[in-house]
Amino acid sequence: MDLILKNARLIDQAAPTDIGITNGAIAAVEKNLAADTRSIDLGGRLVCSGFIETHIHLDKSCILDRCESKRGDLEEAISEGAKAKAAFTPEDVRARAIGTLEKAILQGTTHMRTHLEVDPGVGLRSLEGVLPLIKEYAWAIDLQICVFPQEGLLNNPGTDELMVAALERGCRAVGAAPYTDSNPHGQIDRVFEMARQFDVDIDMHLDFGPTPDNMDVEHVCRRTDEHKYGGRVAIGHVTKATGLSMPAFDAMAKRLADAGVALTVLPSTDLYLMGRHHTQDHNVPRGVVPAHKLLHHGVNCSLSSNNVLNPFTPFGDCSLIRIANLYANIAQVGKQADMKACFDMVTRRPAKLMRLTQYGVAVGNAADLVVLDATEPEMAVAELNPVLYAFKRGRMTVSREPARLHRPG
Ligand SMILES: [Zn+2]
């Protein structure tokens, strides 16, 4: 053994155990492992595989000081983002992406899918800023890039070629933003073609609007079936679904589950951008899809940060446990089983969404672990317990001292 984590509390196990790590992998999970090697006594604290961010935008994070947010709606955020993006250089993108990536690592995130924009305005400059970070930060995080056309595809000549170039340079997923396209279904169809050509997964921004009209979710499910892409397609936001009646919502859930399309809720962005169309100054709709209800229908869901300190979301510390807590608050999660499901939606469920193998605390899996100052996942969500350690392939990447009271005398 290279390292033993002693007195580790695992999810669904009442009594603490030990975790032995060899060559970056979990070699043993059993009580009283002999410790003639380096060991850390965790005192019964919760250990699980690292947090997984399936939907974040490193390339346009931390640009608040360059943008206005007067209306605070999606259209303004896209246009302010486009203006700022025109001046991006690879060096500028790199510096901001590193700042955000390191914040995520410090919060215990060990896997990330960052969505990245290409179009004639920014060209491949954002890709050039982010791509080298995959190797440079492999010591702490598995980073993959999902390339997508934020400002439209069929309406924006030159974008298609740039997406193909980005896929040729190693993007592992392809995304979409059909609501900015002159032909939303045409964009979705072209994205499926690209995914098939490069054998990559699909992760689309979809149905990001205030009312449930003209939803694209059925079209995506149909294409998923036709291309036999079930289990490889995710859609994000889908805020339009918050306007569906409960029977219509349940029907959508069944359709997603049958097609194998996962859904990612981005609570911070959805709360900030949605409801702006509301004509009254009170009872503003919040626009966050109740993901835990989709789970009950068999849909796979994740919760993610999306944007950090930009006109889409002027907040962000890259803490996924905070996002889970934010979601639980706004979605009125009260049952302990649903609270635990919120934890699952930043850990094992996004692992499934990204088709990660070797995830979870079990012998043979990668030792990508976090230690929380908690004993149960549902309480970690409720109390926002901090990450005390993170490990990537068995090597410690983060440590944090628990806060201490200094009483007088
Ligand atoms: Zn996004």
Residues whose N, C-alpha, C, O or C-beta is under 5 A from the ligand:
A	BS01	ZN	N306
